[in-house]
């Protein structure tokens, strides 16, 4: 388990930062009418923020052939 976390820490950190960012986006900007599919609820904003954060930080992960 520790080895998996060491190898994929960038995804985890990105997901945490993105989730916090998604919540803050919902809290401060959000959707006033409630019809926006992503920003209408804090849960969806956190999920999308976590996904985008982990994708963004995955670009900074050192790649290599682990064969």
Secondary structure by P-SEA (a helix, b strand, c coil): caaaaaacaaaaaaaaaaaaaaaaaaaccccccccccccccaaaaaaaaaaaaaaaacccccccccc
